[in-house]
């Protein structure tokens, strides 16, 4: 039996409602998912609702809310993702949290093609996203790397403090942060080989490949952050002004204001994006200079996701991470401090 609709979910929608109902549509190990149908002025409107319990759910839903709206507000005309309307605590269940967004009606890519909406490909939408400047944080005179709130990649909580240097952000708040998560789960002395390799990559390889003055033309843009093939598809976004057609869309983001190429690490890790996508995207977003290090930068960005999946699921992801680190350390780990700054 579906639960009644909590007032905390309905009130932020700001609609004159004559009826509402929740229809269960699945969920995960840490959340339940529903389609919320509300009647307003004689019209049925659809929304998506997640609920979950505990402090991690609060962080997760706040992070997803902020991430969806960062993607959407970068260029609303792209119709790239659902808008998020509200998140917070359910009144009827203290300690239980919710997120409400526009409903995304996904369809099968084998039977439907985009065209009724903007007609833009995912490559074109990401290219626009990855070349659009981000807002300046409060109290700062220029955009920075980071994000307004922590968020989650899978079940892993990601710190996103504002940082001047992309190299510093990636080393500290992605690589060292996931190493701390592995230590928390497995014990601090459980795997010294992996820990030492991560630290060498963070302290030597990252500044060598991503350091200011070396990696050129890098500025913060909105990055989805968890863009594998399971987090994108074809669908219709309900309630979209000027929308309503079938679009290439993304969902379940874990955004950061970061280097656009960071997006590509997980996209390459799990595949699912064909040669047409890569050809179009790279024609619109040229590789950063030095271009000859592009493959190594993508391997470095893939490393975070290998480590995160090892923290989440264990298994063979450790060997994938170690393989990347051995190659990068062999090629760049011996650089002198002077070389790391050039």
N, C-alpha and C positions, 0 to 999 in steps of 0.2 A: 504493500500500500504506500502510495506516495505521501510524503509529509506535507503538511499545510505550508503555505507561503509565509515566511517570517516577515513582519513589517519592515525590518531593517533592509531587506532585499528590495521591497517595492518602493519605499519612499524616495530613494535617490533617483529613480527613473522619472519622477516629476510628472506623472501621467494621471489623468482622471480615469480611474479604473472602475469597471463594473464587474469584473471577474478575473480570476487568475488560477492557474494550476501548474503543478510541477510534474513532469513526466520523467521517470528515471531513464537514463541512457548509458549507464555504465559507470566507469571510474577507474581508480587505481588502488594500490595498497595503502595510499595515504589520503585519498579524497574520493568523494562521490560526485557524480555529474548528473545534471538534469537539464531538460528543456523546459524553460519557463514560458508559458503562453498566457498573455494578458490581453484583455479586451479593453480598448480605449476608444471612446467615441464610435462604438460599433465596429471597430476594426481589430482583428487579432494581430498582435505583435509577438515576435519570438525573441527570446533571450537565452543565453547559456549561463548556467549557474554551477559553480563548484562549491563544495563544503568540505571542511576538514577540521580536525581537532589538534590542539597543542600549539606551542610557540613556533614550531617549524612551519606549520600551516599558515600562521599569520605572516611570517617572513615570505613564504612562497607566494601567497596571494597578493601581498603588497608589491612584491617584485614583479609578478606577472602583470598586475594592473599598470604599474608604471612603465613596464617594458612595452606593452601593447600600445599605450598612448604615446610613447616616444616614437614608435614605428609609424603610427597613424598620423601624428602631427607633423612629422618630417615632410610629408606631402600628402594631404588627404585625398587629392585627385587620383592617386595611384590605386586606391582601394586594395591595399596590400594585406590588411589584416582587420579583424574585428576591433571595434572600439571597446574599451573597458569603461563601465559606468560607475562601479562602486566596489569597495571591499570593506570588510570590518567584522564586527562581532554580531552573531545572531542574538536577538533579544531573548528568544525562548530557550536558548542553550548557552549559558555562559561558558567560555572556554572553547566554543565552536565558532569557526570563522567561515566567511563566504567571499566569493568573487562573482560578479555578474558582468557579462559582456554581451555584445550583439551575438546572435546565433549564427553560426557558420554551417551552412548546409553543404557538406562535401559530397562530391559526385565522383563517379568512376572515370578515370582518365582514359579508359579503353572505349568508352561509349560517348564521351562528350569532349568537345574542344572549346577553348575560350573564343570569344568573339562577340557575344551579346553585351559584354561589359566594355571596359576600356580597350580591349584588344591587345594590351601590352603583355609581353612575355615576362616570365620571372626574371630573366636576365636583364631586361630593360628596367624592370622595377627595382631590382637590387642595385643596378648601376646608378639610378637616380638617388636611391637611398644612400649609397656609398660615396656620393659626391656632394651631398647637401650638408652645409655646416650645421653644427649643433648649438643649442643655447649656451650662453655663458653662465656658469654657476653663480649663485648669489655671493656677493662680496669679492668676486674676481673681476679682473679687467679683460679676460680673454677666455675662450673655451679651454677646458682641461680634459684629460683622460680620466675615466671613472664613470660613475653613475649616481643619480640622486639617492638611491637606496641599495642595500644588499639584495641579492636575488638568488635563485637556485638554478643550477644546471643539473637536471635530474633531481635527486634529493640532496645534492651537495650545496651548502650555503656558500655563496661567493661574496667576499668583501669587495667593495667598489669605491674606496675613498678617492677624492679628487687628487690628481697627481699631475705634476708638470710634464714629466717625461714618460713616454710610452714604454721605453726600455725598463725604467724603474717599476712602472705599473705591472708589466707582464711578469717580470722576475719575482716581484714580491707578492702580488695579489692574485696571481694565477699559479705559477710554478711552486713557490714556497708555501703558498696557502694550501694547495692540494697535497703537498708533502706533509704539512701539519695534520691534515685530515686523515691521511694514511696512517700517520703515527698514532692519532687518537683511536683509530679503529683497530690497528694491529699491534700497537705497542711501539714505543719510541726506538727500541733497539732491535726490532724484528727483522729489518732488512737494511743493513748498513750499505750494501752495494748499491741499491737503488737510491737511498738517501744521499750518498756521496755523489752519485752521478747527477741527480737533480740539482744539488748545490753547485756542482761544477758548471752545469749548463746555465744556471741562473746567474752565477758570478762572472763567468768568462764568455760563454757563447752568446748569451742574450745581449750584453753590451756590444759585442763584436758585430752581430748581425743587425741589431735594432737601435744602436746608440745614435744619439743626436749628432749631426755632422757627418754621419755615415749613411744612414737610411734617409733618403731625401724625399721631400714632398709629402711627408706624413702629417696629417692633422686629424683631430677626432671627428668621427662620423658615427651615426647610429648603426651598430652591428647587432643582428638578431641574436647571435651567440650560441645557438644550439640548432643550427640549420642543417639537419640531415633530411633525407628524403621522406622520413615519417612525419616531419613537421611542416610539410608543404603539400600543396595539391591544387585541385580545381574545385571551386565551390562558389556559392552565392552567400554574400554577407547580408543578413536581414537588416532592415531599417536604415540602410545606407542612403543618404541623400545623394541623388544623382547616380546611384548605383543600381544594384539588383540583377545585373547580368552575371554570367559565369566568368570567374576570374582565376588567374593564377594567384594563390593566396598562401600566407604563412601563418603559423600559430605556435603556441607554447614557447614564446621567446624568453631569452635570458640575456637581456640587452646589456651592452656596455658602449660608452662613447670611446671608440678605439680605432686602431688601424684597420682599414677596410679589408686588408688581406687576412686578418685574423678570422674573418668569416669563412674563408676558403679551406682552412685546415680540417674542420669537421666535415665539410662537404666532400672533400677528397677521401677522408677516412672511410666513410660508409658508401661512397658512390651514389648512384641513382640520378646523377646529372650528366646528360649525354654530351657528345661533342658539339652539338648545335648550341647548347647552353654556353659552354666554355668559349666557343668562337665568338658568339655575340657579346657576351659579358666582357671579354678581354678587348674587343674592338671599342667598347664604350669606357672601360676603366683600365687604362694601360698599367702595366706592372710598374711598381715603384723602382727607383734606382737605388742600388745597383741591380739591374735587371737579371744579371747572370746569377744572382743569389736567390732568385724567386723560389726555386724548388726547395732550397734549404730553409727559407723563411716559412714556407708552408709546412715543411716537416716539423719545424720548431713549434708552430701553432697547433699542428696535429698532436704533438706530444702532450699538451695539456689535456686533451680529450682522452688520449690513451690512459693517462694517469687517473683521470676522473672515473673512467669506466672500470679501471682496476680497483679504485676505492669503492665503487658501487657494486661491482659484480665479481671481482676477483678474476681467476682463470688466466687465459692467455694474454690479457691486456698487459701484463707485466712484461712479457717477452717483447711485445710490440713497442712498449715504451723504452725498454733497454736497447733495442735495436736502433731506434732513432737517436738515443743519447750517445751511444758508442760512435755512430757515424759523425754526429755533429761535434763531439769532443775531439775525435781524431782529426777533423778538418779545421776546427776553430778554437779548440780548448787551449792550445799552446800559444795563443797570441799574447804578445806583451801588452801591458797597459797602454803604451803609446799606440800600438796597432789597433787596440780596441776602440780608440777614440777617433780613428781615421776611416 
